[in-house]
Amino acid sequence: MAESESSSYRYFIYLSYNGAAYHGWQRQPNGISVQECIEKALSTLVRQEMSITGAGRTDAGVHARLMVAHVDMPFELDDATMWVHRLNRLLPPDIAIHRIVAVTPDAHSRFDATARTYRYYISGQKNPFEGNFRWTMNADTLDVDAMNVAAEKMMEYTDFTSFSKLHTDVKTNNCRITRARWTHNGNDLVFEITADRFLRNMVRAIVGTLVEVGRGKISIDDFCRVIEAKDRCKAGTSAPGNALFLTDIVYPERLFIE
């Protein structure tokens, strides 16, 4: 570590986690979170209380193949790779740090993200190895073409109040969706959605409602009316969290220090 007149150095931490054992990303008063585990490990290494800020708030049981958090270190990291290894030794097996990258002092893991991507997995067959990460159902009966037409309709809208958890502290429910598509991957039906931001519970509510389209319970026009209603009660039941993965987050190159 190198001393400097600077009071702190900001870094992006790239990580992944299996969310099954956690009450989501964010610290909770009634259960352990991913954020809490990483902060405790950092505090042990730095020998002072440390806090991190995540790019988003995954719900209880939701996973991340890629999450990003920023942290202000009291010193410059001479060997970021060594710090990755040291953190991983302290963290439980279901949380992994992949890299630590120096960024500008004002870089923000949440507010500077320009795009986020989630994937949701539905399986048509019982799987003893990956079943904990799938929503298992009779997927052969779903009208995937209709689900894709409905999914594409979302790109015509910006207000997704109907798919948001109630009583959140966000200032706007507007999001810009740039991709929403169902594809087959072996026995899995995979939904991939990319947007500039997501609301609490948004992807799971969208998946649950699109499945109703696939089952023929609501039409594509009905799906559009759900969005236009701006009423969570009009949308379908949220899909289970265990099959949802945050998979990518994009940032402007200007934030990174060579």
Secondary structure, DSSP 8 states (H G I E B T S, - for coil): -B--SSS-EEEEEEEEE-GGGSS-SS-BTTB--HHHHHHHHHHHHHTS---EEES----TT-EEEEEEEEEEESSB-S-HHHHHHHHHHHS-TTEEEEEEEEB-TT--TTTT--EEEEEEEEESS--TTTGGGSEES-GGGS-HHHHHHHHHHGGG--B-GGGS-SS---S--B--EEEEEEEEETTEEEEEEEES---TTHHHHHHHHHHHHHTTSS-HHHHHHHHHHT-GGGS-----GGGEEEEEEE--GGGB--
